[in-house]
Amino acid sequence: MNFSKQINNVSSLQFFQLFRFGILFIISICFAKSHLTISEIGIYEKLIFLSGAISFFWVNGVIQSLLPLYNNNKTFAKTNKSPVLFNALFISIIFSIIIISILLITEKNSSSFLISTTEIPYKWLFVVFFVVSTPAFLLEYVYLLLNKPRSIIYYSLLTFSLQFVAVVFPIWIGYGIKEGLYGLIAVSALRLIWLIILVLKNSKPIISLSFIKEHLILAAPLIAGALISGSMPYIDGIIVSSNFDNATFAIYRYGARELPLAMLLANAFSNAMLPEISENNDISIALKSLKEKSKRLMHFLFPISIILIIISHWLYPIIFNPQFIKGAEVFNVFLLLIITRLVFPQTILLGLKKTNILLIVSIIEFIIKLVFSIWLAKYYGIVGVALGTLIAFIIERAILITINYKYLKINPNQYIDIKWISFYSTLIIIVYFFVERNIYGF
């Protein structure tokens, strides 16, 4: 196989996400095997969590709205050095400053709610890290828009390898978390400088209030939708903690996780397809590409998910301990989410800038999830909470597919390989009910 021919925007962005996940996972292993105490590692993890908690929703909204806008907006003509990228960078920096300012002003309440402390550990180091690291999330997507997939791969290999060394090396030679944070800040600053140079090279430094308005109008529903979706795990936690004891809560948390590989590959694929859908005058070409490429993901991710369902009850006591074996029941339900992850009606709506529809459906999904999780928890315990999530995801995808068909006149068969998704969905459901037949009294 000629691997150079396999390098494209989709595969390079998927590689980026996988390599990033792998490096972060290896860093966590190195921390666990170092001289650091669990409490010290907990401080580092809380800071990373805090950074993500106050940025994931707006970063997601800014990026996903930028992708269809880049070559298809009302403000700038399609030119080699359009100011679009410069304005997107400007928006990201301003957002970072505003969000961190709000966090500092409300530090006691915010940190107590998010990380259960009255003040932020290593506060000013965290402030610097957040301000320099958050805008840099744009970088791989700038390369995507410039159609430079190889640059995405080179960038990920270089910066995440540097991050591993910069964060782990100080710890392994005897220093503490503070020095690890210095290393993290240094690499984040390098990414930001890299991004600024790349943007100035490919975009005119002109601030346009009209484009910023256009960008934010498109981004606002995505930001709100991401905030709603991102709150679902917290709602799960509230439902479980209010109905079950602490031990059951811990078991649920250890089980309530999707296959990371599926999430990373599916999300990267969806984002990489947005420019293709937005810029293509003949959308049927983009839909055909969406269908073919998503089919490849099915052939890869469904077999992995099926195997994990079969072995999870054997695997969980080994990875964790025998007390967490009930977590495998929850995990197996979350593995069924692969059925919805590999269907992409939302990508079409986003590419066509129908973001208000996505927000409305997110609200509906949230309500459905809440109702079904509370109801099913009475009958199936923590598995019922997970089933509520699965049902909400399935209904959400069904609504989006219907909207595409009824209002955009896009037949599901144009972008979904009905034969293969039906085959794999049926197979994984049969395997699931066979493995978990005791839960449902079969």
MIMI-15669 format. One line per 2 residues: number of its first residue (from 0); their letters; for each residue z, y, x of N, C-alpha, C. Coordinates in steps of 0.02 Angstrom, whole numbers, m for minus. Last residue first. Layout:
BEGIN
NUM> A> Z Y X Z Y X Z Y X  ... $
% end
This chain:
BEGIN
441> FG> 1491 m618 m1672 1434 m664 m1677 1454 m733 m1653  1580 m509 m1671 1596 m569 m1710 1538 m617 m1719 $
439> YI> 1562 m404 m1588 1536 m397 m1656 1544 m460 m1698  1618 m447 m1469 1639 m383 m1498 1621 m379 m1572 $
437> NR> 1551 m564 m1437 1620 m569 m1458 1645 m505 m1492  1426 m526 m1389 1430 m555 m1456 1502 m558 m1482 $
435> EV> 1377 m467 m1274 1436 m437 m1306 1448 m465 m1376  1266 m543 m1237 1321 m535 m1190 1385 m512 m1225 $
433> FF> 1188 m530 m1354 1207 m597 m1330 1268 m592 m1283  1170 m394 m1362 1209 m427 m1414 1228 m498 m1395 $
431> YV> 1093 m374 m1241 1157 m341 m1252 1200 m378 m1304  978 m449 m1265 1022 m467 m1209 1091 m437 m1220 $
429> II> 927 m374 m1373 943 m446 m1381 992 m468 m1327  907 m251 m1309 954 m255 m1365 975 m328 m1377 $
427> IL> 810 m283 m1216 875 m261 m1191 928 m264 m1246  702 m322 m1301 731 m369 m1253 801 m348 m1232 $
425> TS> 675 m205 m1373 695 m266 m1408 730 m314 m1361  638 m123 m1266 694 m104 m1309 720 m165 m1346 $
423> YF> 525 m188 m1214 585 m182 m1173 646 m165 m1215  437 m180 m1327 453 m244 m1295 519 m239 m1257 $
421> SI> 430 m43 m1351 454 m88 m1404 476 m154 m1374  376 3 m1233 442 27 m1252 472 m17 m1306 $
419> WK> 251 m64 m1237 300 m81 m1185 371 m56 m1203  188 m11 m1354 193 m83 m1342 250 m99 m1294 $
417> ID> 189 128 m1337 227 97 m1392 239 23 m1379  200 235 m1222 170 168 m1225 210 127 m1274 $
415> IY> 179 400 m1274 226 344 m1268 187 279 m1269  81 493 m1296 125 503 m1237 178 449 m1229 $
413> QN> 7 450 m1404 m27 488 m1352 15 495 m1289  89 392 m1496 50 347 m1454 13 383 m1398 $
411> PN> 137 501 m1570 180 469 m1520 141 424 m1471  22 635 m1588 40 567 m1606 84 536 m1552 $
409> IK> 43 796 m1628 40 753 m1569 66 684 m1587  55 904 m1714 0 857 m1723 m12 813 m1661 $
407> LY> 160 986 m1718 114 996 m1662 54 950 m1664  223 943 m1835 209 1014 m1826 160 1029 m1769 $
405> KY> 231 800 m1836 221 838 m1898 195 909 m1885  248 760 m1699 196 731 m1742 179 775 m1802 $
403> NI> 356 834 m1652 292 835 m1615 235 811 m1659  450 794 m1748 429 864 m1743 363 870 m1707 $
401> TI> 464 658 m1715 439 678 m1781 414 750 m1781  520 668 m1587 455 634 m1595 423 654 m1662 $
399> LI> 641 730 m1622 593 765 m1579 523 735 m1585  701 629 m1700 687 695 m1729 634 731 m1688 $
397> AR> 714 527 m1604 673 516 m1664 654 582 m1697  803 584 m1514 735 570 m1492 689 560 m1552 $
395> EI> 917 592 m1600 889 652 m1568 817 641 m1547  940 457 m1627 920 502 m1682 888 565 m1654 $
393> IF> 978 415 m1497 920 385 m1531 894 430 m1586  1093 494 m1474 1035 500 m1430 972 473 m1463 $
391> AI> 1178 447 m1576 1158 517 m1574 1096 527 m1531  1195 313 m1537 1163 329 m1601 1137 401 m1602 $
389> LT> 1262 331 m1413 1198 296 m1417 1160 314 m1481  1381 393 m1455 1336 427 m1409 1266 397 m1413 $
387> GL> 1435 291 m1534 1420 355 m1564 1372 396 m1521  1460 194 m1438 1406 182 m1487 1386 246 m1523 $
385> AV> 1572 251 m1376 1509 246 m1339 1450 235 m1386  1663 233 m1480 1649 300 m1455 1583 302 m1418 $
383> GV> 1663 93 m1488 1637 132 m1544 1621 204 m1524  1729 59 m1373 1658 41 m1378 1626 81 m1434 $
381> IG> 1858 94 m1404 1821 137 m1358 1747 120 m1356  1851 25 m1569 1890 54 m1514 1847 99 m1470 $
379> YY> 1782 m15 m1680 1765 m48 m1617 1802 m17 m1557  1835 55 m1790 1816 m16 m1797 1807 m52 m1730 $
377> KA> 1863 183 m1753 1912 149 m1796 1898 74 m1799  1751 225 m1686 1811 211 m1646 1863 173 m1686 $
375> LW> 1662 258 m1785 1655 192 m1755 1715 174 m1710  1707 392 m1816 1704 338 m1866 1705 269 m1835 $
373> IS> 1694 462 m1696 1759 459 m1729 1761 400 m1779  1556 442 m1672 1606 420 m1623 1675 413 m1655 $
371> FV> 1494 500 m1784 1488 427 m1773 1541 403 m1723  1530 638 m1770 1545 600 m1831 1546 525 m1817 $
369> LK> 1481 671 m1641 1551 681 m1659 1571 637 m1718  1344 644 m1651 1385 609 m1601 1459 613 m1620 $
367> II> 1306 736 m1749 1298 664 m1761 1343 624 m1714  1332 856 m1680 1368 841 m1742 1365 766 m1757 $
365> FE> 1241 844 m1573 1313 852 m1560 1354 832 m1621  1118 842 m1639 1139 784 m1599 1215 785 m1587 $
363> II> 1117 972 m1690 1117 915 m1736 1142 852 m1700  1110 1041 m1568 1167 1052 m1613 1174 994 m1662 $
361> SV> 986 996 m1522 1047 983 m1482 1110 991 m1525  901 1050 m1618 909 977 m1616 971 958 m1575 $
359> IL> 913 1186 m1582 932 1163 m1649 945 1088 m1650  859 1181 m1450 928 1202 m1462 953 1177 m1530 $
357> LI> 727 1142 m1473 771 1099 m1433 844 1117 m1443  679 1252 m1542 682 1187 m1576 731 1141 m1539 $
355> NT> 680 1347 m1442 726 1356 m1499 734 1291 m1538  578 1309 m1355 648 1297 m1335 697 1306 m1392 $
353> KK> 438 1280 m1335 471 1277 m1401 546 1264 m1391  350 1280 m1226 397 1336 m1235 429 1338 m1304 $
351> LG> 281 1170 m1192 247 1216 m1238 292 1274 m1259  376 1106 m1116 315 1128 m1083 276 1178 m1126 $
349> LL> 465 1074 m1219 485 1121 m1166 424 1149 m1130  391 982 m1291 415 1043 m1324 434 1096 m1273 $
347> IT> 372 884 m1191 315 917 m1222 336 983 m1254  503 844 m1165 463 872 m1111 403 910 m1138 $
345> QP> 545 785 m1282 574 849 m1264 534 883 m1208  484 660 m1282 459 712 m1329 484 781 m1311 $
343> FV> 491 541 m1191 495 611 m1169 464 661 m1219  584 400 m1152 540 429 m1202 547 505 m1195 $
341> LR> 683 353 m1071 613 343 m1049 562 361 m1103  804 374 m1134 790 412 m1073 716 408 m1054 $
339> TI> 815 283 m1237 799 352 m1253 778 392 m1191  840 166 m1166 789 165 m1219 767 237 m1235 $
337> IL> 950 192 m1089 885 190 m1055 828 191 m1106  1061 171 m1163 1032 238 m1167 965 242 m1131 $
335> LL> 1114 50 m1129 1063 51 m1182 1030 119 m1191  1215 83 m1043 1152 58 m1014 1096 57 m1066 $
333> FV> 1317 111 m1132 1284 167 m1098 1219 146 m1064  1353 m20 m1163 1326 23 m1215 1288 82 m1183 $
331> NF> 1402 m61 m1038 1343 m94 m1066 1311 m54 m1123  1517 18 m1026 1460 28 m979 1396 m2 m1008 $
329> VE> 1600 m40 m1120 1577 29 m1130 1515 42 m1087  1618 m164 m1060 1593 m161 m1128 1565 m91 m1144 $
327> AG> 1676 m131 m939 1608 m159 m939 1577 m156 m1008  1806 m98 m969 1759 m44 m956 1687 m67 m954 $
325> KI> 1873 m216 m971 1851 m189 m1036 1803 m130 m1027  1908 m228 m837 1853 m269 m862 1828 m245 m931 $
323> FQ> 2010 m167 m769 1956 m124 m793 1898 m164 m824  2095 m261 m718 2119 m221 m774 2064 m179 m807 $
321> PN> 2033 m315 m604 2028 m351 m669 2051 m311 m729  1954 m170 m527 2002 m225 m526 2002 m256 m596 $
319> FI> 1807 m133 m461 1869 m98 m476 1927 m148 m470  1716 m231 m416 1710 m162 m393 1775 m124 m404 $
317> IP> 1767 m346 m483 1757 m346 m410 1755 m275 m383  1770 m318 m619 1833 m335 m585 1827 m334 m509 $
315> YL> 1626 m289 m636 1678 m238 m643 1744 m257 m609  1545 m406 m625 1545 m355 m572 1605 m308 m575 $
313> WH> 1555 m480 m739 1573 m512 m675 1584 m459 m621  1509 m391 m830 1576 m418 m840 1600 m455 m778 $
311> SI> 1378 m365 m780 1430 m313 m779 1500 m341 m786  1267 m448 m786 1317 m461 m733 1377 m413 m735 $
309> II> 1191 m405 m897 1207 m476 m889 1265 m487 m840  1174 m269 m871 1209 m291 m932 1233 m363 m925 $
307> LI> 1097 m277 m754 1165 m250 m751 1206 m269 m814  977 m327 m805 1015 m367 m757 1088 m343 m754 $
305> IS> 939 m217 m884 951 m283 m914 993 m327 m869  920 m118 m786 971 m110 m838 989 m176 m871 $
303> IP> 812 m173 m714 876 m159 m681 932 m154 m732  710 m176 m815 736 m238 m785 803 m229 m749 $
301> FL> 699 m32 m840 723 m79 m891 748 m144 m861  646 26 m722 715 39 m742 741 m9 m795 $
299> FH> 511 m18 m701 560 m17 m646 632 m17 m672  441 m6 m817 435 m70 m780 488 m75 m724 $
297> ML> 470 130 m847 494 75 m889 495 9 m851  397 197 m750 470 200 m748 500 144 m790 $
295> RK> 269 168 m796 290 143 m731 366 144 m724  271 242 m915 266 169 m918 287 137 m852 $
293> SK> 268 371 m868 331 347 m899 330 271 m906  136 376 m825 190 380 m775 257 357 m804 $
291> EK> 64 364 m946 54 316 m891 113 316 m842  112 474 m1023 115 405 m1048 111 355 m991 $
289> LS> 80 584 m944 149 572 m964 159 500 m986  m60 573 m943 m22 566 m880 51 551 m894 $
287> KL> m84 599 m1077 m104 534 m1049 m66 521 m984  m39 730 m1083 m5 678 m1123 m22 609 m1097 $
285> AI> m131 796 m1002 m61 794 m982 m23 739 m1020  m244 776 m1082 m243 752 m1013 m172 744 m989 $
283> SI> m213 843 m1199 m221 770 m1202 m220 739 m1132  m218 978 m1175 m152 945 m1171 m158 869 m1173 $
281> DN> m316 1072 m1090 m325 1012 m1131 m262 970 m1126  m257 1165 m1008 m290 1188 m1069 m303 1130 m1118 $
279> NE> m104 1153 m928 m165 1115 m944 m195 1139 m1010  17 1213 m905 m43 1244 m877 m108 1212 m899 $
277> SI> 116 1134 m968 110 1205 m983 42 1234 m963  102 1007 m911 94 1015 m984 80 1088 m1001 $
275> EP> 125 1036 m777 63 1002 m796 49 1011 m871  255 1089 m776 197 1132 m759 131 1102 m782 $
273> LM> 327 967 m821 324 1030 m860 266 1075 m841  341 858 m739 285 858 m786 276 924 m822 $
271> AN> 458 877 m671 396 880 m632 335 883 m678  552 856 m772 544 923 m743 477 930 m707 $
269> SF> 535 717 m792 525 764 m847 512 835 m820  570 665 m665 503 654 m693 488 706 m747 $
267> AN> 703 701 m657 656 727 m608 585 721 m634  753 625 m765 758 698 m766 709 730 m717 $
265> AL> 724 494 m721 698 519 m784 698 595 m786  794 483 m599 722 474 m601 691 504 m664 $
263> LM> 928 507 m642 896 547 m589 821 543 m593  950 409 m741 957 480 m756 919 523 m706 $
261> AL> 930 290 m667 890 305 m726 891 379 m742  1028 296 m567 957 292 m549 913 312 m607 $
259> PL> 1148 288 m639 1128 351 m606 1054 353 m589  1171 224 m793 1142 204 m729 1117 267 m695 $
257> ER> 1312 314 m862 1245 286 m864 1225 261 m795  1478 281 m905 1432 308 m856 1365 273 m862 $
255> AG> 1613 237 m953 1567 285 m984 1523 319 m933  1704 160 m881 1646 127 m911 1593 175 m935 $
253> YR> 1801 243 m836 1768 201 m786 1707 165 m815  1843 297 m957 1812 341 m907 1775 301 m854 $
251> YI> 1902 185 m1018 1842 216 m1047 1806 258 m995  2012 164 m934 1960 112 m940 1895 141 m968 $
249> AF> 2084 282 m959 2058 269 m892 2002 216 m894  2115 260 m1095 2076 319 m1075 2044 307 m1007 $
247> TA> 2197 150 m1085 2132 142 m1118 2086 200 m1101  2306 211 m1022 2271 156 m988 2201 146 m1019 $
245> ND> 2350 304 m1117 2323 327 m1053 2283 273 m1018  2296 250 m1285 2344 267 m1233 2309 285 m1167 $
243> FN> 2198 333 m1416 2218 276 m1375 2266 299 m1320  2167 449 m1483 2170 387 m1522 2197 327 m1483 $
241> SS> 2157 553 m1396 2196 565 m1457 2204 501 m1499  2075 506 m1295 2145 521 m1279 2188 531 m1341 $
239> VI> 1952 492 m1365 1986 433 m1337 2060 448 m1325  1924 626 m1401 1927 574 m1452 1967 514 m1427 $
237> IG> 1923 687 m1274 1971 709 m1324 1980 656 m1378  1816 620 m1214 1882 616 m1185 1936 635 m1234 $
235> DI> 1711 663 m1295 1728 592 m1291 1800 583 m1266  1711 797 m1258 1728 779 m1327 1747 705 m1331 $
233> YP> 1668 783 m1127 1734 809 m1139 1758 794 m1210  1537 735 m1146 1587 692 m1113 1658 716 m1123 $
231> MS> 1483 853 m1215 1492 789 m1249 1542 742 m1213  1452 966 m1146 1520 962 m1173 1535 894 m1205 $
229> GS> 1319 958 m1115 1368 948 m1061 1439 941 m1086  1262 994 m1237 1255 925 m1212 1307 910 m1159 $
227> IL> 1299 1131 m1238 1320 1086 m1292 1318 1013 m1268  1237 1176 m1122 1309 1185 m1130 1337 1138 m1183 $
225> AG> 1105 1150 m1152 1136 1115 m1096 1212 1119 m1100  1088 1242 m1257 1081 1170 m1269 1113 1129 m1215 $
223> AI> 1104 1364 m1190 1150 1345 m1244 1148 1270 m1257  995 1354 m1103 1062 1362 m1076 1114 1341 m1128 $
221> LP> 891 1347 m1194 902 1291 m1148 972 1293 m1119  898 1471 m1259 911 1410 m1298 924 1349 m1253 $
219> AA> 871 1554 m1139 934 1558 m1177 947 1495 m1220  743 1547 m1082 798 1508 m1052 859 1503 m1097 $
217> LI> 664 1634 m1155 646 1564 m1153 704 1520 m1129  734 1751 m1126 724 1731 m1197 706 1657 m1201 $
215> LH> 723 1755 m987 789 1743 m1017 783 1723 m1091  585 1781 m970 616 1722 m941 681 1705 m977 $
213> EK> 571 1905 m1034 532 1847 m1057 563 1782 m1033  657 1982 m953 671 1974 m1025 635 1913 m1053 $
211> IF> 589 1970 m833 658 1946 m837 677 1934 m910  471 2036 m867 470 1964 m853 539 1934 m858 $
209> SL> 522 2166 m887 486 2133 m942 483 2057 m930  575 2199 m765 621 2191 m821 587 2155 m879 $
207> SI> 536 2144 m611 504 2161 m675 552 2146 m732  535 2182 m444 578 2165 m500 546 2190 m564 $
205> IP> 441 2116 m318 440 2167 m370 484 2143 m427  389 2052 m191 458 2073 m207 460 2131 m256 $
203> KS> 273 1922 m227 284 1993 m213 354 2014 m234  279 1763 m149 290 1803 m208 302 1876 m189 $
201> NK> 279 1688 m34 235 1667 m89 241 1709 m152  370 1740 54 304 1720 80 254 1708 23 $
199> LV> 482 1754 m23 449 1815 2 379 1800 29  512 1616 m41 495 1658 m98 457 1721 m75 $
197> LI> 543 1576 90 489 1543 53 465 1586 m5  653 1658 119 593 1662 160 533 1633 122 $
195> IL> 743 1611 20 722 1681 21 658 1690 60  758 1474 58 730 1493 m7 704 1564 m7 $
193> WI> 818 1488 184 755 1452 178 719 1473 113  937 1548 143 892 1584 187 822 1554 183 $
191> LR> 989 1440 68 975 1504 35 927 1546 77  1004 1341 166 959 1329 109 940 1395 75 $
189> LA> 1100 1402 247 1034 1386 275 984 1376 219  1207 1404 158 1178 1468 181 1109 1457 210 $
187> SV> 1231 1267 151 1210 1303 91 1179 1370 108  1274 1242 282 1212 1211 258 1186 1247 196 $
185> AI> 1392 1321 280 1340 1333 330 1273 1304 307  1468 1261 178 1445 1330 170 1387 1345 218 $
183> LG> 1495 1138 238 1457 1140 176 1428 1210 163  1573 1178 347 1508 1145 358 1464 1148 297 $
181> YL> 1683 1229 278 1644 1273 322 1574 1243 334  1728 1112 219 1699 1164 177 1659 1214 217 $
179> GE> 1778 1048 331 1722 1017 295 1688 1067 250  1884 1133 358 1828 1131 406 1766 1098 375 $
177> KI> 1963 1101 246 1941 1170 258 1881 1172 304  1997 966 260 1949 986 209 1922 1056 221 $
175> GY> 2019 948 441 2034 938 371 1979 962 324  1984 851 593 1997 912 555 2006 896 481 $
173> GI> 1948 733 658 2018 748 648 2034 811 610  1821 692 663 1851 708 728 1922 737 720 $
171> WI> 1790 675 530 1796 615 572 1822 630 642  1779 805 484 1832 762 458 1844 703 506 $
169> PF> 1666 854 550 1732 885 561 1789 841 539  1567 759 495 1586 760 566 1653 794 579 $
167> VV> 1546 785 357 1583 726 378 1608 731 450  1475 907 348 1534 896 307 1577 839 336 $
165> AV> 1369 901 438 1411 961 436 1476 950 398  1308 776 409 1339 788 474 1389 846 470 $
163> FQ> 1266 799 275 1307 742 292 1345 754 357  1184 912 292 1245 916 252 1293 859 268 $
161> LS> 1080 858 367 1123 910 397 1189 916 358  1028 777 268 1052 746 329 1099 794 365 $
159> FT> 990 876 179 1044 830 159 1070 790 218  889 943 253 950 978 233 1006 931 211 $
157> LL> 790 842 287 822 885 336 889 911 312  755 777 167 776 738 225 815 781 274 $
155> SY> 717 889 87 774 847 68 800 807 127  605 938 160 663 980 146 725 939 130 $
153> YI> 518 830 153 542 853 218 606 895 210  498 825 12 526 768 48 555 789 115 $
151> IS> 441 949 m13 502 930 m48 537 873 m11  326 941 63 378 988 84 444 973 50 $
149> RP> 251 853 m12 276 831 54 332 876 78  217 931 m125 264 875 m131 292 851 m64 $
147> KN> 175 1071 m167 186 1047 m99 237 990 m100  146 1161 m275 110 1097 m266 114 1072 m194 $
145> LL> 222 1264 m305 171 1277 m255 129 1215 m240  311 1201 m389 264 1248 m418 207 1266 m370 $
143> LY> 382 1128 m291 348 1093 m345 294 1138 m376  439 1230 m215 389 1185 m184 349 1147 m237 $
141> VY> 525 1273 m317 474 1319 m290 419 1278 m256  606 1163 m328 561 1178 m384 509 1230 m365 $
139> EL> 681 1167 m214 636 1110 m223 586 1122 m279  751 1292 m239 705 1282 m183 656 1224 m195 $
137> LF> 848 1318 m334 778 1334 m351 729 1305 m300  970 1300 m280 944 1245 m322 871 1257 m341 $
135> AP> 1010 1417 m222 968 1372 m181 942 1312 m220  1102 1479 m304 1031 1499 m309 984 1451 m273 $
133> TS> 1221 1404 m257 1193 1397 m325 1120 1420 m330  1263 1437 m126 1234 1370 m141 1197 1368 m208 $
131> VV> 1316 1564 m116 1259 1547 m73 1225 1481 m94  1416 1564 m214 1366 1618 m215 1305 1599 m172 $
129> FF> 1496 1452 m179 1461 1456 m244 1404 1506 m243  1544 1485 m50 1504 1425 m62 1463 1431 m126 $
127> VV> 1620 1600 m80 1562 1604 m35 1516 1545 m46  1717 1540 m164 1675 1596 m188 1612 1602 m146 $
125> FL> 1778 1447 m79 1741 1424 m138 1694 1478 m164  1839 1533 9 1788 1487 34 1745 1462 m23 $
123> WK> 1928 1590 m79 1874 1632 m53 1820 1590 m18  2014 1476 m117 1977 1518 m164 1918 1555 m134 $
121> YP> 2076 1351 m89 2029 1382 m42 1982 1431 m80  2095 1311 m263 2109 1295 m193 2055 1326 m148 $
119> IE> 2129 1428 m388 2076 1390 m357 2094 1375 m284  2277 1406 m489 2233 1445 m445 2184 1399 m410 $
117> TT> 2331 1314 m573 2336 1384 m593 2296 1431 m548  2236 1169 m618 2277 1206 m569 2278 1279 m591 $
115> SI> 2141 1092 m691 2214 1080 m699 2256 1110 m643  2009 1124 m692 2032 1080 m638 2108 1071 m637 $
113> LF> 1987 1192 m816 1935 1152 m785 1961 1103 m733  2107 1257 m856 2068 1218 m904 2020 1169 m870 $
111> SS> 2148 1319 m739 2194 1275 m774 2156 1229 m822  2040 1399 m711 2055 1344 m666 2103 1294 m697 $
109> SN> 2049 1487 m824 1989 1447 m811 2004 1387 m767  2176 1548 m815 2158 1509 m874 2099 1461 m860 $
107> KE> 2169 1606 m684 2225 1565 m705 2207 1519 m763  2044 1680 m679 2059 1623 m635 2114 1577 m662 $
105> TI> 1966 1777 m736 2003 1731 m781 2030 1671 m743  1909 1837 m626 1947 1878 m673 1991 1835 m718 $
103> LL> 1842 1729 m568 1896 1761 m531 1940 1803 m578  1746 1701 m668 1794 1649 m647 1854 1681 m612 $
101> IS> 1673 1819 m668 1710 1800 m728 1763 1748 m711  1618 1807 m540 1662 1864 m556 1704 1849 m617 $
99> II> 1538 1696 m552 1596 1692 m506 1644 1749 m519  1444 1748 m645 1486 1690 m662 1547 1686 m617 $
97> II> 1385 1856 m573 1419 1867 m637 1467 1810 m653  1329 1789 m462 1379 1842 m452 1419 1854 m516 $
95> SF> 1239 1702 m525 1291 1675 m481 1348 1726 m473  1153 1793 m591 1193 1745 m629 1252 1720 m588 $
93> II> 1095 1852 m477 1135 1892 m523 1180 1848 m566  1027 1741 m424 1078 1774 m384 1124 1815 m430 $
91> SI> 938 1712 m529 986 1662 m507 1043 1693 m467  860 1829 m537 900 1808 m594 955 1759 m572 $
89> FL> 798 1823 m410 841 1880 m427 888 1861 m485  720 1708 m425 773 1710 m375 823 1765 m391 $
87> AN> 635 1756 m524 677 1697 m538 735 1694 m489  571 1858 m454 613 1875 m511 659 1817 m531 $
85> FL> 501 1782 m360 550 1832 m337 598 1850 m394  416 1707 m443 468 1673 m402 522 1722 m380 $
83> VP> 333 1811 m499 374 1766 m540 431 1735 m501  241 1892 m435 313 1908 m427 360 1861 m466 $
81> SK> 111 1797 m357 141 1823 m418 215 1838 m406  10 1775 m258 78 1799 m242 108 1833 m303 $
79> NT> m105 1727 m320 m76 1689 m265 m5 1710 m249  m93 1741 m501 m117 1761 m435 m81 1721 m382 $
77> KA> m108 1763 m663 m103 1706 m618 m135 1725 m551  m18 1913 m710 m78 1872 m707 m68 1816 m657 $
75> FT> 138 1931 m795 98 1932 m734 36 1889 m741  182 1922 m932 195 1981 m890 147 1986 m831 $
73> KN> 172 1806 m1003 139 1866 m1031 143 1926 m984  130 1653 m916 176 1702 m943 138 1764 m965 $
71> NN> 97 1532 m832 80 1542 m902 132 1589 m934  140 1489 m711 69 1506 m717 48 1521 m789 $
69> YL> 282 1488 m744 255 1508 m679 182 1530 m683  335 1436 m861 318 1508 m858 277 1526 m797 $
67> PL> 373 1304 m847 315 1318 m889 292 1391 m886  479 1331 m748 424 1284 m736 364 1296 m782 $
65> LS> 579 1415 m801 533 1440 m749 471 1396 m743  652 1335 m886 610 1388 m916 561 1417 m866 $
63> QI> 717 1253 m796 671 1222 m845 628 1274 m881  793 1349 m722 741 1308 m690 691 1282 m741 $
61> VG> 878 1406 m819 835 1449 m778 777 1408 m748  946 1291 m870 905 1334 m913 856 1377 m875 $
59> NV> 1012 1241 m755 965 1199 m792 918 1242 m835  1094 1350 m730 1045 1329 m679 991 1287 m713 $
57> WF> 1173 1350 m845 1125 1405 m835 1074 1389 m780  1240 1225 m834 1204 1243 m895 1153 1298 m883 $
55> FS> 1302 1216 m707 1250 1167 m727 1209 1191 m785  1405 1307 m674 1335 1324 m657 1283 1278 m689 $
53> IA> 1533 1268 m690 1518 1337 m708 1445 1356 m692  1531 1134 m647 1551 1149 m716 1532 1220 m737 $
51> GS> 1499 1139 m511 1451 1112 m559 1466 1133 m630  1617 1196 m461 1553 1228 m449 1500 1204 m499 $
49> LF> 1708 1098 m501 1713 1166 m528 1647 1203 m520  1668 988 m421 1665 984 m494 1665 1054 m526 $
47> IL> 1697 1040 m296 1628 1022 m311 1619 1018 m387  1836 1053 m313 1795 1112 m298 1721 1099 m313 $
45> KE> 1874 920 m334 1885 970 m387 1843 1032 m376  1843 863 m212 1806 842 m271 1814 892 m328 $
43> YI> 1939 927 m131 1868 936 m118 1827 919 m180  2056 877 m192 2044 950 m189 1970 964 m179 $
41> GI> 2043 740 m169 2043 765 m238 2030 840 m240  2062 733 m34 1995 717 m61 1989 744 m132 $
39> ES> 2199 762 m37 2152 807 m3 2080 796 m27  2248 650 m107 2259 717 m134 2210 767 m103 $
37> IT> 2218 546 m23 2184 548 m88 2191 618 m118  2201 612 145 2239 581 91 2198 586 26 $
35> LH> 2093 574 282 2112 617 226 2152 578 174  2043 495 381 2116 507 382 2139 549 323 $
33> SK> 1918 397 292 1942 442 345 2017 449 341  1866 329 187 1883 289 246 1910 332 304 $
31> AF> 1836 428 96 1885 377 76 1909 336 136  1736 496 165 1800 529 152 1854 477 137 $
29> CI> 1635 400 159 1662 421 225 1730 455 217  1612 399 21 1636 339 54 1668 356 121 $
27> SI> 1563 529 3 1624 509 m31 1654 446 0  1446 521 80 1499 567 100 1565 547 67 $
25> IF> 1374 431 2 1396 410 68 1451 455 94  1350 512 m110 1388 450 m118 1415 427 m51 $
23> LI> 1272 612 m54 1336 630 m83 1381 569 m92  1161 532 m17 1200 567 34 1269 586 7 $
21> GF> 1116 488 m145 1136 441 m94 1180 472 m41  1080 608 m208 1133 566 m236 1161 519 m184 $
19> RF> 975 645 m121 1033 689 m131 1092 648 m157  887 541 m145 913 551 m77 976 594 m80 $
17> LQ> 859 560 m282 889 498 m258 921 506 m190  800 688 m282 860 675 m321 896 612 m297 $
15> FF> 688 666 m196 738 718 m182 803 703 m217  616 569 m266 645 553 m201 701 602 m184 $
13> QL> 579 647 m376 622 589 m386 655 568 m321  495 736 m310 555 762 m343 604 705 m358 $
11> SS> 397 646 m267 435 684 m217 499 712 m248  343 596 m387 377 550 m340 420 588 m290 $
9> VN> 289 718 m443 338 676 m478 378 634 m429  199 767 m347 254 808 m369 309 767 m403 $
7> NI> 171 628 m234 148 681 m278 209 719 m303  131 497 m138 170 558 m135 137 610 m180 $
5> QK> 48 391 m133 99 389 m185 140 453 m188  m29 406 m23 m62 418 m87 m12 419 m145 $
3> SF> 58 366 75 40 437 73 6 455 7  65 229 64 119 268 35 102 342 30 $
1> NM> m42 111 26 m44 174 62 7 221 30  0 m60 42 0 0 0 0 62 44 $
% end
